[in-house]
Amino acid sequence: MICSNQMEATFKTAEGIDQVIDFIRAWDYGNEPLKVKVYGAGSTLSYKAVFWIWMRSFSEQFNGRNRPTDKKGQELHDIFCYQFLGMMPERKLKNGKIPERLRTITYPEDLNKGQWFDFMRQIEEQAQKWGLTIPENNSEYENDKRKQNQ
């Protein structure tokens, strides 16, 4: 896929490496940098992916206890964001204002890795207090938690 001066390619088999090497050798965009990302099979899930897996799982668990919540986890998203990230203060503009608004995982900017770790740790602690089961998976959060505990 070509987007302006950016190029992206996905190879799902090891044979694709020859095409990647050919592409790198043929790179000719003057002084434009070349950025190559390699992802291995079974790579870890990002914090954001794990967050939404947890929200859906928690929703299912609450619904199973006759404590209805939406199935996608948006309501729990809002609860956890409010509880652990708080609110963004009102912002005055030249010709008006932006009212106080919920701080979320992406607003006003994405959480950085340290913020994600703290946020997920707080959610995990709250979930345990509520008696919720946390789905296990290979994730950045689990890897960082193991490092933290060493």
C-alpha positions in Angstrom: 0.0 0.0 0.0 1.5 3.4 -0.9 0.6 6.5 1.0 2.4 9.6 -0.2 6.1 8.8 0.5 5.2 5.9 2.9 5.1 2.3 1.9 3.7 -0.5 4.0 3.9 -4.3 3.3 2.9 -7.4 5.2 4.4 -10.8 4.7 2.9 -13.7 6.6 5.5 -16.3 5.8 9.3 -16.5 6.1 9.6 -16.5 2.3 8.5 -12.8 2.4 11.9 -11.9 3.9 13.5 -11.9 0.4 11.0 -9.4 -0.8 11.7 -7.2 2.3 15.4 -7.3 1.6 14.8 -6.4 -2.1 12.6 -3.5 -1.0 15.2 -2.2 1.4 17.9 -2.4 -1.3 15.7 -0.6 -3.8 14.7 2.2 -1.3 15.3 5.5 -3.2 13.5 8.4 -1.6 16.4 10.8 -1.3 16.9 11.7 2.3 13.6 10.2 3.5 14.2 7.7 6.3 13.3 4.1 6.0 11.4 2.5 8.9 11.1 -1.2 9.0 9.0 -3.0 11.7 9.2 -6.8 12.1 6.6 -8.6 14.2 7.0 -12.2 15.1 4.2 -14.7 15.2 2.5 -14.9 18.5 3.6 -11.3 19.3 2.3 -9.8 22.5 -1.0 -7.9 22.7 -0.7 -4.1 23.2 -2.1 -2.5 26.4 -5.0 -1.1 24.5 -6.0 -4.5 23.0 -5.8 -6.1 26.5 -7.8 -3.2 28.0 -10.7 -3.9 25.6 -10.5 -7.7 26.1 -10.8 -7.0 29.9 -13.7 -4.6 29.4 -15.7 -7.1 27.4 -14.9 -9.9 29.8 -15.8 -7.9 32.8 -19.1 -6.9 31.1 -19.9 -10.6 30.5 -19.2 -11.4 34.1 -21.4 -8.6 35.4 -24.2 -9.5 33.0 -23.9 -13.1 34.2 -24.4 -11.8 37.8 -27.6 -10.0 36.8 -25.8 -6.6 37.0 -26.4 -5.4 33.5 -23.9 -3.5 31.5 -23.2 -3.0 27.8 -21.5 -6.0 26.1 -18.7 -4.1 24.5 -17.4 -2.6 27.8 -17.9 1.1 27.0 -19.7 1.7 30.3 -16.8 0.1 32.2 -14.3 2.0 30.1 -16.0 5.2 31.3 -16.1 4.1 34.9 -12.4 3.1 35.0 -11.3 6.2 33.1 -13.3 8.4 35.6 -12.0 6.5 38.6 -8.3 6.3 37.7 -7.7 9.0 35.0 -10.2 11.7 36.2 -11.5 14.7 34.3 -9.9 17.3 32.1 -10.6 20.8 33.4 -12.7 23.3 31.5 -10.7 25.1 28.9 -11.4 28.7 28.0 -11.0 29.7 24.4 -11.0 33.2 22.8 -14.7 32.9 21.8 -16.1 30.3 24.2 -15.0 27.3 26.2 -14.6 23.6 26.1 -16.5 22.1 29.1 -14.9 19.7 31.6 -14.5 16.3 29.9 -13.6 12.8 30.9 -9.9 11.9 30.5 -9.7 8.7 28.5 -7.1 6.3 27.2 -6.9 8.4 24.0 -8.0 11.9 25.0 -6.5 14.4 25.1 -3.6 12.1 24.0 -2.8 8.4 24.1 -1.5 7.1 27.4 2.2 6.5 27.4 3.5 3.1 28.5 4.1 4.0 32.1 0.6 5.5 32.4 -0.9 2.4 30.7 0.9 0.1 33.3 -0.4 2.1 36.2 -3.9 2.3 34.8 -4.0 -1.5 34.1 -2.6 -2.3 37.6 -5.4 -0.1 39.2 -8.0 -1.8 37.1 -6.6 -5.3 38.0 -6.8 -4.4 41.7 -10.4 -3.1 41.4 -11.4 -6.1 39.4 -10.1 -8.4 42.1 -12.0 -6.5 44.8 -15.2 -7.0 42.7 -14.4 -10.7 42.3 -13.9 -10.5 38.6 -11.7 -13.0 36.7 -9.0 -11.4 34.5 -8.5 -13.1 31.1 -4.9 -14.4 30.7 -3.0 -13.6 27.5 0.5 -12.8 26.3 0.5 -9.1 26.6 2.8 -6.1 27.1 1.1 -5.6 30.5 1.9 -9.1 31.6 5.5 -8.8 30.4 6.0 -5.5 32.2 4.4 -6.9 35.3 6.8 -9.8 35.4 9.7 -7.4 35.0 8.4 -5.2 37.8 8.2 -8.2 40.1 11.7 -9.5 39.5 
